[in-house]
């Protein structure tokens, strides 16, 4: 009987379930390639465009040149916008993390009344459209200025405060995800070995959820850096973030300078991701 | 290494008493096992000793010092967790050194004592590995080394073997017991596995519903169980329902008249250990009965027969496997017997 089964096998492989599995795998790989192409195509086109020689983008290119990259660095509003964006994104990321890490700890570890509500609120900035958020914060900052007399609207501090809001959901989500996979008895073990709560947090909890914190910081930074809709309401006169500088430039010109500045942005974020992934395996969290 | 005393230690959540007054005195160097089904309060008791659960009442003393409300990091207990709870981002050596660093020992002493602890669990060559690079059994030994390094007053083991496969479990429990004896560590282990408990313990505590049912040696629990719960939980047993009709006389629900130990007249249960019932030659037995084999389990070292004595009474008989060629089969008529003292009587 054993040999009969063994003999039946090869015929089955040629026509039966094995072949269906192979077709399925091809279909899956094909769909994945299609999706990836869909995502990468605009990036590839923008990158190509940045190297065109002619001022008005048209196909096929008349030749290639690096002049537009030079134009980026000679453009004051791009350089100023970049510096402001980096400054705001770093500050907002730090503030966002300082709020999101304790909040995630509370939401994943503690059982308290209104826990679900707090969890929902942490994700809220992700759900509310940027324009709505921008309008609301704009109105709030005006009212706050009137009430307190402190300058808020149009200041870097006001912009950072608003950007911290878009960092929070990303940081909270990713830190919570890494906390969920973290055995609480590991913290108990630390306490049992003589570590008070703060030492336990610093030496055990933080290192264990570090990939989540780094990934949250990276995503928060990228979201803040690229934010346009909300920032439009909140920047002061003559001080713009990079996305706003790009928008303003596009109102008058459509030369490849904009493509060049986009390529620089993509490269910056790409390098940040690759560099971070070398030290912390973000792919484990995201 | 110290003596541990619990006095009426209890834990309530609202109206629910998870631990309802546990009193224990564990001698210096003794290995005590808390045994019971899940939800009996054994783990909560252990966690109160470690300081992770604040007692609702009673007191706990380690080495004569009141630790009832002392924070976990201020008492010198060493706990091995079911999940091992190793620090995933630290190497084996760093894991073991952690407790010593918390004690602010000098660097040379930290290194010396970590190395000594790893040597005790035979993992000297693994100091630079990360926990995820080790097998379950090795991780378990790192967790043990980590608490041995701090030389705890009391070693606490929370189902330390339940994540290991059966073969490894047998090795590791003997290893733990030998280490404990060698180092003279006062040890409390929690388990629901009675075999494990019987092998390692000096004394056992059987718990159910937050209360201690019995404290004693293996022999005490097996030969003189305090109640039917203990009799049923420790070792295998058959229960015959019925009543004591006169001193030393038991009548089963199926109408069998049996001789038994003295017990108060009235409704009762007769508990029999399977290996105390003899098959065949029933000469000199106080109780001699015949019945039909309904089920046979061949266990290797032993053979178990389920024998029907009356429509309402069935007993399990265990025979040591000495290589006899004829083993009763299902449907065979057999004679069985037991001495009157073999049965335990519990009033219902």
Interface residues (C-beta under 8 A of the other chain):
Chain A: X183 X185 X186 X188 X189 X190 X191 X192 X193 X194 X195 X196 X199 X203 X204 X207 X208 X210
Chain B: X50 X51 X52 X71 X72 X73 X76 X77 X78 X79 X81 X82 X83 X85 X86 X87 X88 X89 X98 X99 X102 X103 X143 X146 X147 X150
